[in-house]
């Protein structure tokens, strides 16, 4: 397995050497939904796809319930989901009300193991013709 990337050109307007620069960008494949995940697990285990779908749907419900109650949810070697809020700062204790909460969000922090796997992942270039993709520039011809 390897992380696939493409080369793109971006206009950089800050720093010591602004201008058009080239950089690597991850090549995102299609998203894997529960149906695809269940099919893969069914192929590699003794469970049926229906049983796996049932477990995944329950996992979805339990994770959302726990996050909504303010509990972090650790998913083994993958990492942990953390609920959080951003709130408006006010001058007194009594001014802190539900209206001062601007938004509620969820963050995911990968485990040490997953971070190590990502750091050490092999990389491979995808030679694709997609919007923003920049093939290797050809040198100017001398006439």
C-alpha positions as CSV (number, residue, x, y, z in Angstrom):
1,X,0.0,0.0,0.0
2,X,1.1,3.5,-0.7
3,X,-0.1,7.1,-0.4
4,X,-0.8,8.3,-3.9
5,X,-0.1,11.9,-4.9
6,X,-0.2,14.1,-7.9
7,X,1.9,17.2,-8.7
8,X,0.2,20.5,-8.9
9,X,1.2,24.1,-9.5
10,X,0.1,26.9,-7.1
11,X,0.7,30.6,-7.1
12,X,2.5,31.4,-3.8
13,X,2.3,35.1,-2.8
14,X,4.1,35.1,0.5
15,X,7.6,34.2,1.7
16,X,11.0,35.0,0.4
17,X,10.5,33.6,-3.2
18,X,6.8,34.2,-4.3
19,X,5.6,32.9,-7.6
20,X,4.4,29.8,-9.3
21,X,5.6,26.7,-7.3
22,X,5.0,23.0,-7.7
23,X,4.0,20.7,-4.9
24,X,2.7,17.3,-4.1
25,X,-1.0,16.9,-3.3
26,X,-2.7,13.7,-2.1
27,X,-4.7,11.9,-4.7
28,X,-8.0,11.1,-3.0
29,X,-9.7,7.9,-4.1
30,X,-13.4,7.3,-3.7
31,X,-14.8,7.3,-0.2
32,X,-15.6,4.0,1.4
33,X,-19.1,3.9,2.9
34,X,-20.5,1.3,5.3
35,X,-21.6,-0.9,2.3
36,X,-18.1,-1.1,0.9
37,X,-16.5,-1.6,4.3
38,X,-19.0,-4.4,5.2
39,X,-18.3,-6.1,1.9
40,X,-14.6,-6.1,2.5
41,X,-15.0,-7.3,6.1
42,X,-17.3,-10.1,4.9
43,X,-14.7,-11.2,2.4
44,X,-12.0,-11.4,5.0
45,X,-14.0,-12.9,7.9
46,X,-16.6,-15.5,8.7
47,X,-19.4,-12.9,9.3
48,X,-22.1,-12.2,6.8
49,X,-22.3,-8.8,5.2
50,X,-25.8,-8.2,6.8
51,X,-24.4,-8.9,10.3
52,X,-21.5,-6.6,9.7
53,X,-23.9,-3.8,8.4
54,X,-25.9,-4.2,11.6
55,X,-22.8,-3.9,13.8
56,X,-21.6,-0.8,11.8
57,X,-25.0,0.9,12.1
58,X,-25.1,0.3,15.9
59,X,-21.5,1.5,16.2
60,X,-22.6,4.7,14.4
61,X,-25.4,5.3,16.9
62,X,-23.3,4.5,20.0
63,X,-20.5,6.8,18.9
64,X,-22.9,9.7,18.2
65,X,-24.7,9.1,21.6
66,X,-21.4,9.2,23.5
67,X,-20.1,12.3,21.7
68,X,-23.4,14.1,22.3
69,X,-23.0,13.3,26.0
70,X,-19.5,14.8,26.0
71,X,-17.5,11.5,26.1
72,X,-14.4,10.9,24.0
73,X,-14.7,7.7,21.9
74,X,-11.6,5.6,21.4
75,X,-11.6,3.3,18.4
76,X,-8.7,0.9,19.2
77,X,-5.7,1.4,17.1
78,X,-7.3,4.0,14.9
79,X,-7.6,6.8,17.4
80,X,-10.1,8.8,19.4
81,X,-13.0,11.1,18.6
82,X,-13.3,14.1,20.9
83,X,-16.3,16.4,21.3
84,X,-15.6,20.1,21.7
85,X,-17.2,23.5,21.8
86,X,-16.2,27.0,21.0
87,X,-17.7,29.6,23.1
88,X,-17.9,33.4,23.4
89,X,-15.9,34.8,26.4
90,X,-18.0,36.9,28.7
91,X,-17.3,39.1,31.7
92,X,-19.1,37.3,34.5
93,X,-19.9,33.7,35.6
94,X,-23.7,34.3,35.3
95,X,-23.3,35.5,31.7
96,X,-22.2,32.0,30.6
97,X,-25.3,30.5,29.0
98,X,-26.1,28.1,26.2
99,X,-26.3,31.2,23.9
100,X,-22.6,31.8,24.4
101,X,-21.7,28.5,22.8
102,X,-20.9,29.3,19.2
103,X,-20.6,25.8,17.8
104,X,-20.2,22.2,18.8
105,X,-17.7,20.1,16.9
106,X,-16.0,16.7,16.8
107,X,-12.2,16.2,16.4
108,X,-10.4,13.0,15.6
109,X,-6.9,12.3,16.9
110,X,-5.1,9.4,15.3
111,X,-3.4,6.9,17.7
112,X,0.4,6.8,18.0
113,X,0.3,3.6,15.9
114,X,-1.7,5.1,13.1
115,X,0.4,8.3,13.0
116,X,3.6,6.1,12.8
117,X,2.0,4.1,9.9
118,X,1.1,7.3,8.1
119,X,4.6,8.8,8.6
120,X,6.2,5.6,7.3
121,X,3.8,5.0,4.4
122,X,5.3,4.5,0.9
123,X,4.5,7.2,-1.6
124,X,3.6,6.7,-5.3
125,X,2.9,9.3,-8.0
126,X,-0.3,9.1,-10.0
127,X,0.2,10.3,-13.6
128,X,-3.3,11.6,-14.2
129,X,-4.8,14.3,-16.4
130,X,-6.9,16.1,-13.8
131,X,-7.7,19.8,-13.4
132,X,-4.7,21.5,-11.8
133,X,-2.4,18.7,-12.6
134,X,0.9,19.9,-14.0
135,X,3.0,17.5,-16.0
136,X,6.8,17.9,-15.9
137,X,7.5,21.3,-17.6
138,X,9.3,21.0,-20.9
139,X,12.5,23.0,-21.3
140,X,12.3,25.9,-23.8
141,X,13.6,25.2,-27.3
142,X,16.5,27.3,-28.4
143,X,15.8,28.8,-31.9
